[in-house]
Amino acid sequence: MDQKYSISRAAKILGLSSEMLRYYERQGIIAPERASNGYRYFSFKDINMLMGARRYQGMGFSVEEVGVLINFASFNDIQQNLNEMEKKITKEIRWKQLILEAVKKQQNGYEKLKCLHNKYIIKTNPAVYRIHTQYNELFSISQTTLSR
């Protein structure tokens, strides 16, 4: 006979709360046996399915997607979903890398400002005005042209 676990024992094995196990049951991910007194009893298969569900959730799948993957999806469907998740995560990583680069650039700018704090540099530059147009053309006008 297969070993059966009470909800509290299964929750302890999985490191989840009893309420979380009930939630997974409501979502259709598992269907534990019910005794005549209404108590839930979880089989090794239920616990294994919950471990798989947690693994998929850790990869970024929603609870609804996990329910479909575990209960209805073919191996090809699962592979396709994993490939799509890989693409999504790769995109998110690239986005986060761009944000990280911007943060580092900002930090470097502030570090340079910190070094220049209370230090002044006076330079003489030729008077030149630059105007950027909507077509990205650059017009330079010197101060002597404007004086005429």
Beta strands, then each sheet from edge to edge (+ up, - down):
strand 1: 5-6
strand 2: 33-34
strand 3: 40-42
strand 4: 128-132
strand 5: 138-142
sheet 1: 1+ 3- 2+
sheet 2: 4+ 5-
end
